[in-house]
C-alpha cells in the first residue's frame, strides 16, 4: 500500500465552508419527540400558516372527507350571511375550526420533517477536496465540482467531500453529522464496509475514495428530499383507507340529504317547527357523522411513521416500506457482521500430510497478500506471528485472483510455480479435482470437525495438492440471542444467510437462536429463498451491505441496506440504516407495526365516537316536530341548538387532542393479533363511544350555563 502524497497548498476559497451542527445538536433535532417537544413554537407558527394555505380547494380535494367538510362549511357560511344569527355564527366558527385543526395535523407532521431537513441541510457543506488527476498528482477543488468516477484523497481531520467507496486505505470516521452518534467507526477498502457519506469527517489515517454520485444526487440530498416529503407517496393501505372514508362520506351525504324532505314533510304534517330543515344544521350533522377524526389525521399518521423511522436513524425511501415492515413474516440476515461481530480472524493453521503448519500459513499469506478484507489481513498477521515465519514477498510478476461469490476462492498465480488458492472447502475440492489432483481421504472429516465448533474452515491448495486448513472464528454479538427471541415474539421467523458450509452454519445458527439458515449461500440462493417465501404469501425483509446482496435487497418486500455498505446495496434497498446496525430491523418492524396500530386505533376511535354524536344530534333535529323521538334523547342536553353546537365543538376539539398520538404513535407491545384486536376494541372502541358522551355533555353544560 502506498503512502499518501504530500499535501498541496490550499487554493480553495474557504468562505464557502459552512460548519455543520454538533452531534449534540443533531441528537436534539432528531429525538425531540422523546423529550416530549412535539409542539415547538417555531413548528407551531409554520404549521399554523400552512393550515390556512391548505384551505385551498385544489389542495384539500385530495382528502375527500375534509373536502366534503369544506364544501358544507362554505354552504353554511352562505346561509349565515343571508340570515345571520348567534347560533349560525358559533356553528360556522367551529366548522371552520374543524378544517383548520385537520389541516394543522398534517401541517405539523410535515413541519417536523422539514425541520429535520433544515438540520440535515446544515450538514451539506461546500468543502475542499483533493482530486487525483490522470497523471497521479492531486489538485484542489470544491466538493460541488466532483462527479461520479472522480478519485479523492482524504486525510485525518478532513471532511469527506462526497459519497463514495474506499478503494485504498483504512480510517476511523466520525459519522455524527449523519447518524447523530459521536462514536467513530472504521471504514476500509475491500469487503462490505467501504461506503462513506459526504459530510462525515476522517479522524485518523487516510483513505482514497472513488466518488459514486453526481452533484445534487448525494445520499444527503436524497435524505433531505425524502424528509421534506417532496417524494412521499401514499401507501396502498393509506389509499385503501382513504377510499373507504370517502365511501362513508358519500353514504352519510345521501342519508343527510334525504333527511331534509323528511323533516319538511313532518313540519307540514304536525305544524311544528324543528331544526331538520335548517341547512347549516344538516351540514353540522354531516360533519359529525362522517369520520372526520381519522380523515383529518390519516396523512399525519403516515408522515409521522417516516419521521419516527428517521429518528431511529433509518431512512425510508417510501411510506410503503415503513408500512410493509409492520407486516413482515420472514427476516433474512447475513451472518458475518450481523449475527457475529464480523471481521472473522484466523486462529489456527491445520496442515495435511506432507506440509507443516508454517507451510500452510505461508501459502495462505501469499494468497492473502493483496486481500484487503479483514479476514485476509488476519491470515497474514497470524502467519507473521507464527514460529519460523519468513517475509511474505509477492513477486512483481504475480497475478492476484480476487474472491467472487461464484468461485468462492481467491489466490495467486506466479509464473513457473504451482497456483495457490484458498477458499470454501467444497469449492477448493472441486478445483483440485479439475486440476487432476486427489483430495486427502480425511479432508472432509477435518472440515466437519472445524465447522462443528462453529468456526469457518478455509482450504489452502498449492497446484493440485491441498496443504491444509485455515481456521477462521466468529464471535456472536452481545445479547443477539435475546434480540432474536424478541423478533420471534413479534411473529417474525429469522433466517441466517452465510457462505459457510452447512456444519458451520448449523453451529452458529444454534448458538444465535435463529429459526433457519441458508448455508453456502450465493446471490442466486438468496433470491430463490426470498421468492419461495413470497410465493407462499409471506412478506420478506432482507438486510445486507454488499454488492452481492443487491439482488436480494431489491427482491425483498423490505430491503434494509447498511449505510456503511456499497453503493449498489444502498440503491437496491428501500431503507438505509444510518447506524449500520444489522439488528436494527427490530426497530424497523416496531416502527411499521406502530404505524399500522396507530392507524387502526384512531380509525376505531373515529368510527366509534360517531355513535355518540348520532345520539346527540338526531333527537335534537326532530325534537320539535316528532316528540316521539325524544325517547332517544337520553343525553338530556339543554336544547336542540346547544346539542348541535356541543357535538360540532367536540368534533373539532378531538382532532388536536389526538395529534400527539398520531405523531408519537400508539405504544407497541409484541402481542398476538387476537389480543391486539381485543385491546383496540376495549381501549379505542369503548373509549371512542364513552369520550363523546362525556365531552358533549360537558360542553352542553358550559353552553347552557353561559346562556343562563
Secondary structure in CASP SS format (residue, H / E / C, confidence):
PFRMAT SS
TARGET T0000
AUTHOR 0000-0000-0000
METHOD secondary structure of the structure
MODEL  1
X C 1.00
X C 1.00
X C 1.00
X C 1.00
X C 1.00
X C 1.00
X C 1.00
X C 1.00
X C 1.00
X C 1.00
X C 1.00
X C 1.00
X C 1.00
X H 1.00
X H 1.00
X H 1.00
X C 1.00
X C 1.00
X C 1.00
X C 1.00
X C 1.00
X C 1.00
X H 1.00
X H 1.00
X H 1.00
X H 1.00
X H 1.00
X H 1.00
X H 1.00
X H 1.00
X C 1.00
X H 1.00
X H 1.00
X H 1.00
X H 1.00
X C 1.00
X C 1.00
X C 1.00
X C 1.00
X C 1.00
X H 1.00
X H 1.00
X H 1.00
X H 1.00
X H 1.00
X H 1.00
X H 1.00
X H 1.00
X H 1.00
X H 1.00
X H 1.00
X H 1.00
X H 1.00
X C 1.00
X C 1.00
X C 1.00
X H 1.00
X H 1.00
X H 1.00
X H 1.00
X C 1.00
X C 1.00
X C 1.00
X H 1.00
X H 1.00
X H 1.00
X H 1.00
X H 1.00
X H 1.00
X H 1.00
X H 1.00
X H 1.00
X H 1.00
X H 1.00
X H 1.00
X H 1.00
X H 1.00
X H 1.00
X H 1.00
X H 1.00
X H 1.00
X H 1.00
X C 1.00
X C 1.00
X C 1.00
X H 1.00
X H 1.00
X H 1.00
X H 1.00
X H 1.00
X H 1.00
X H 1.00
X H 1.00
X H 1.00
X H 1.00
X H 1.00
X H 1.00
X H 1.00
X H 1.00
X H 1.00
X H 1.00
X H 1.00
X H 1.00
X H 1.00
X H 1.00
X H 1.00
X H 1.00
X H 1.00
X H 1.00
X H 1.00
X H 1.00
X H 1.00
X H 1.00
X H 1.00
X H 1.00
X H 1.00
X H 1.00
X H 1.00
X H 1.00
X H 1.00
X H 1.00
X H 1.00
X H 1.00
X C 1.00
X C 1.00
X C 1.00
X C 1.00
X E 1.00
X E 1.00
X E 1.00
X E 1.00
X E 1.00
X C 1.00
X C 1.00
X C 1.00
X C 1.00
X C 1.00
X E 1.00
X E 1.00
X E 1.00
X E 1.00
X E 1.00
X H 1.00
X H 1.00
X H 1.00
X C 1.00
X C 1.00
X C 1.00
X C 1.00
X C 1.00
X E 1.00
X E 1.00
X E 1.00
X E 1.00
X E 1.00
X C 1.00
X C 1.00
X C 1.00
X E 1.00
X C 1.00
X C 1.00
X C 1.00
X C 1.00
X E 1.00
X E 1.00
X E 1.00
X E 1.00
X E 1.00
X E 1.00
X E 1.00
X E 1.00
X E 1.00
X E 1.00
X E 1.00
X C 1.00
X H 1.00
X H 1.00
X H 1.00
X H 1.00
X C 1.00
X C 1.00
X C 1.00
X C 1.00
X C 1.00
X E 1.00
X E 1.00
X E 1.00
X E 1.00
X C 1.00
X C 1.00
X C 1.00
X C 1.00
X C 1.00
X C 1.00
X E 1.00
X E 1.00
X C 1.00
X C 1.00
X C 1.00
X C 1.00
X E 1.00
X E 1.00
X E 1.00
X E 1.00
X E 1.00
X E 1.00
X E 1.00
X E 1.00
X E 1.00
X E 1.00
X E 1.00
X C 1.00
X C 1.00
X C 1.00
X C 1.00
X C 1.00
X C 1.00
X C 1.00
X H 1.00
X H 1.00
X H 1.00
X H 1.00
X H 1.00
X H 1.00
X H 1.00
X H 1.00
X H 1.00
X H 1.00
X C 1.00
X C 1.00
X C 1.00
X C 1.00
X C 1.00
X C 1.00
X C 1.00
X H 1.00
X H 1.00
X H 1.00
X H 1.00
X H 1.00
X H 1.00
X H 1.00
X H 1.00
X H 1.00
X H 1.00
X H 1.00
X H 1.00
X H 1.00
X H 1.00
X H 1.00
X H 1.00
X H 1.00
X H 1.00
X H 1.00
X H 1.00
X H 1.00
X H 1.00
X H 1.00
X H 1.00
X H 1.00
X H 1.00
X H 1.00
X H 1.00
X H 1.00
X H 1.00
X H 1.00
X H 1.00
X H 1.00
X H 1.00
X H 1.00
X C 1.00
X C 1.00
X C 1.00
X C 1.00
X C 1.00
X C 1.00
X C 1.00
X C 1.00
X H 1.00
X H 1.00
X H 1.00
X H 1.00
X H 1.00
X H 1.00
X H 1.00
X H 1.00
X H 1.00
X H 1.00
X H 1.00
X C 1.00
X C 1.00
X H 1.00
X H 1.00
X H 1.00
X H 1.00
X H 1.00
X H 1.00
X H 1.00
X H 1.00
X H 1.00
X H 1.00
X H 1.00
X H 1.00
X H 1.00
X H 1.00
X H 1.00
X H 1.00
X H 1.00
X H 1.00
X H 1.00
X H 1.00
X C 1.00
X C 1.00
X E 1.00
X E 1.00
X E 1.00
X C 1.00
X C 1.00
X H 1.00
X H 1.00
X H 1.00
X H 1.00
X H 1.00
X H 1.00
X H 1.00
X C 1.00
X C 1.00
X C 1.00
X C 1.00
X E 1.00
X E 1.00
X E 1.00
X E 1.00
X E 1.00
X H 1.00
X H 1.00
X H 1.00
X H 1.00
X H 1.00
X E 1.00
X C 1.00
X C 1.00
X C 1.00
X C 1.00
X E 1.00
X E 1.00
X E 1.00
X E 1.00
X E 1.00
X E 1.00
X E 1.00
X C 1.00
X C 1.00
X C 1.00
X C 1.00
X C 1.00
X H 1.00
X H 1.00
X H 1.00
X H 1.00
X H 1.00
X H 1.00
X H 1.00
X H 1.00
X H 1.00
X H 1.00
X H 1.00
X C 1.00
X C 1.00
X C 1.00
X C 1.00
X C 1.00
X C 1.00
X H 1.00
X H 1.00
X H 1.00
X H 1.00
X H 1.00
X H 1.00
X H 1.00
X H 1.00
X H 1.00
X H 1.00
X H 1.00
X H 1.00
X C 1.00
X C 1.00
X C 1.00
X C 1.00
X C 1.00
X C 1.00
X C 1.00
X C 1.00
X C 1.00
X C 1.00
X C 1.00
X C 1.00
X C 1.00
X E 1.00
X E 1.00
X E 1.00
X C 1.00
X C 1.00
X C 1.00
X C 1.00
X C 1.00
X C 1.00
X C 1.00
X E 1.00
X E 1.00
X E 1.00
X E 1.00
X E 1.00
X C 1.00
X C 1.00
X C 1.00
X C 1.00
X C 1.00
X C 1.00
X E 1.00
X E 1.00
X E 1.00
X E 1.00
X E 1.00
X H 1.00
X H 1.00
X H 1.00
X H 1.00
X H 1.00
X H 1.00
X H 1.00
X H 1.00
X H 1.00
X H 1.00
X C 1.00
X C 1.00
X C 1.00
X C 1.00
X C 1.00
X C 1.00
X C 1.00
X C 1.00
X H 1.00
X H 1.00
X H 1.00
X H 1.00
X H 1.00
X H 1.00
X H 1.00
X H 1.00
X H 1.00
X H 1.00
X C 1.00
X C 1.00
X C 1.00
X E 1.00
X E 1.00
X E 1.00
X E 1.00
X E 1.00
X E 1.00
X E 1.00
X C 1.00
X C 1.00
X E 1.00
X E 1.00
X E 1.00
X E 1.00
X E 1.00
X E 1.00
X E 1.00
X E 1.00
X E 1.00
X C 1.00
X C 1.00
X E 1.00
X C 1.00
X C 1.00
X C 1.00
X H 1.00
X H 1.00
X H 1.00
X H 1.00
X H 1.00
X H 1.00
X H 1.00
X H 1.00
X H 1.00
X H 1.00
X C 1.00
X C 1.00
X C 1.00
X E 1.00
X E 1.00
X E 1.00
X E 1.00
X E 1.00
X C 1.00
X C 1.00
X C 1.00
X C 1.00
X H 1.00
X H 1.00
X H 1.00
X H 1.00
X H 1.00
X H 1.00
X H 1.00
X H 1.00
X H 1.00
X H 1.00
X H 1.00
X C 1.00
X C 1.00
X C 1.00
X E 1.00
X E 1.00
X E 1.00
X C 1.00
X C 1.00
X C 1.00
X C 1.00
X H 1.00
X H 1.00
X H 1.00
X H 1.00
X H 1.00
X H 1.00
X H 1.00
X H 1.00
X H 1.00
X H 1.00
X H 1.00
X H 1.00
X H 1.00
X C 1.00
X C 1.00
X C 1.00
X C 1.00
X E 1.00
X E 1.00
X E 1.00
X E 1.00
X E 1.00
X C 1.00
X C 1.00
X H 1.00
X H 1.00
X H 1.00
X H 1.00
X H 1.00
X H 1.00
X H 1.00
X H 1.00
X H 1.00
X C 1.00
X C 1.00
X E 1.00
X E 1.00
X E 1.00
X E 1.00
X E 1.00
X C 1.00
X C 1.00
X C 1.00
X C 1.00
X H 1.00
X H 1.00
X H 1.00
X H 1.00
X H 1.00
X H 1.00
X C 1.00
X C 1.00
X E 1.00
X E 1.00
X E 1.00
X C 1.00
X C 1.00
X C 1.00
X C 1.00
X H 1.00
X H 1.00
X H 1.00
X H 1.00
X H 1.00
X H 1.00
X H 1.00
X H 1.00
X H 1.00
X H 1.00
X H 1.00
X H 1.00
X H 1.00
X H 1.00
X H 1.00
X H 1.00
X H 1.00
X H 1.00
X H 1.00
X H 1.00
X H 1.00
X H 1.00
X H 1.00
X H 1.00
X H 1.00
X H 1.00
X H 1.00
X H 1.00
X H 1.00
X H 1.00
X H 1.00
X H 1.00
X H 1.00
X H 1.00
X H 1.00
X H 1.00
X H 1.00
X H 1.00
X H 1.00
X H 1.00
X H 1.00
X C 1.00
X C 1.00
X C 1.00
X C 1.00
X H 1.00
X H 1.00
X H 1.00
X H 1.00
X H 1.00
X H 1.00
X C 1.00
X C 1.00
X C 1.00
X C 1.00
X C 1.00
X C 1.00
X C 1.00
X H 1.00
X H 1.00
X H 1.00
X H 1.00
X H 1.00
X H 1.00
X H 1.00
X H 1.00
X H 1.00
X H 1.00
X H 1.00
X H 1.00
X H 1.00
X H 1.00
X H 1.00
X H 1.00
X H 1.00
X H 1.00
X H 1.00
X H 1.00
X H 1.00
X H 1.00
X H 1.00
X H 1.00
X H 1.00
X C 1.00
X C 1.00
X C 1.00
X C 1.00
X C 1.00
X C 1.00
X C 1.00
X C 1.00
X H 1.00
X H 1.00
X H 1.00
X H 1.00
X H 1.00
X H 1.00
X H 1.00
X H 1.00
X H 1.00
X H 1.00
X H 1.00
X H 1.00
X H 1.00
X H 1.00
X H 1.00
X H 1.00
X H 1.00
X H 1.00
X H 1.00
X H 1.00
X H 1.00
X H 1.00
X H 1.00
X H 1.00
X H 1.00
X H 1.00
X H 1.00
X H 1.00
X H 1.00
X H 1.00
X H 1.00
X H 1.00
X H 1.00
X H 1.00
X H 1.00
X C 1.00
END
